[in-house]
Amino acid sequence: MTKKVKYICDKCYLFLSEATSIFAQGNLREVISIWEYEGLIKKLILKIKYDGFFDIIDELVEKTFERRENYIPEDIIITFVPMFEKKERQRGFNQAELIAKKVGKITGRDVLPLLEKIKDIPSQTEMDKEERIKNVKDSFQIKE
């Protein structure tokens, strides 16, 4: 029997708290992320994205919903940030979509692809929060 690898220690488990809301312009009233993209979360997402450690997704989402209710109000839509089509074809997956689908599975909700990426942008791996916000400006649009 193989032992299941554990990526999140008990101390780090405390950091799986809810991220703050981001109030958006346009047709979206509010965007809520599950986590802040920093520290442990950033390290884990980079392991998924660049090293293919997909089992991190299960542990990350499951442990997050252990810390809070897995109920999502009816007026909340679960979606994900899309990748530029060419980059997604090269990588073979979109980690944000995989995470969103796990959230949908746990909460019993559909995941809707509401956005499309219309501009290819430089990698954001080494950028800070402000640089990432500036980098993605005008890169997405709501699907028809």
VENFENTA-V990798 format. One record per helix or strand of 3 or more residues. SS is the DSSP state (H for helix, E for strand). FROM is the first residue (numbers start at 0). TO is the last residue. If there is no record, write none. Layout:
# VENFENTA-V990798
SS|FROM|TO / SS|FROM|TO
This chain:
# VENFENTA-V990798
H|9|12 / H|38|50 / H|54|66 / H|84|90 / H|94|106 / E|114|116 / H|128|135 / E|139|141
